[in-house]
Amino acid sequence: MITNYMEEIVKNQLDGILKSETAYKDVCRCEHCMDDIKAKALNNLKPYYITTKKGEVFAEYSSLETQHQAEVIAEVIKAIEFVSKNVKH
């Protein structure tokens, strides 16, 4: 099975940001908006495909690197702001 581990990283960052940042308390959390936010962020991030459990462990380790984490957070925040201003419902 091939998995883009970046999807999991983005999901975790999005959940964390929406829970901890009061500036985003009014962001719509419906499934459609959440999918739009994740898709927008993922389109601006390099995919990270894994095929094994060993690959998942390595991906998790490398996702903790400060520069990488900062890049993901920045893209997720940009996506939150974009989708919030362009809600489709």
N, C-alpha and C positions, 0 to 999 in steps of 0.2 A: 504494500500500500504506500502510495506517495502522498505526503502531506506537506503543505506549505506552513511551516512552523511559525512564520511571521504572523499568520492569522491568529494564533494563540497569544502571541506577544501583544499584538494590537488589542485584542479583546481584553486581556488582563490590564493593560494600561488604561484603556477606555473606562473599564469598571472602576479602577482606582481613582482616576481623575474625577469622574462624576460623583463618586462618594465623598471625596475629600475637598473638592474645590467649591466653595459656596457661590462663586461667580457663575457656575453652570447648574445651579439648582433648578432653574426653570427650563432646562433643555428637555425636549420631548424624548421620552424613553420607550416609545412604541417600537415594535420589532422593525418596522419599515425604516424609521429614522436611525435606529441603531445600526441596521445593515448598511444604510447610506453612509454613515460616518465611518464604519469599518472599511467599506469599499473605497471611499475617497482617500483614506489614509494609506491603505494597501497599494493603491495605484501610484503612490509617490514613494514607496519603500521597495527596496530590493527584496525579492522573494527568497525564502530560505527553505529549500525542500529537503525533507528527510525521508528515509525509507525504513529505518530500523529503530528499535528502542535505544540502541547505543547512539544513534544519530540524534535522537530526541534529547538525551542527556547532554551531549555535546552542544546542541543548539541552545538548551536552557542555560548552560554555563556561559556560552558566548553572548547570550542576550543580556547578561549582567554587566557587560563592559560599559563604562560610563558614557563614552561617546556614542555608542550604539543606542543606549537607552535614551539619551538626550535627543537623538534624531527621531526615534519613535514617538516620544512624548510630544515633540514639536509638531510632527505630522498629525498626530491624533488631535491636538488642540486646534490646529488649522482646520481639520475636518469637522470638528464639533462646531466651530464658529461658522464655517461655510454652510453646513446643513441647517443650522439653527436659523440662518438668514434666508434660506431657500427651502423651507419645508414644503413637501409635495402634497400635503393633505390639509 
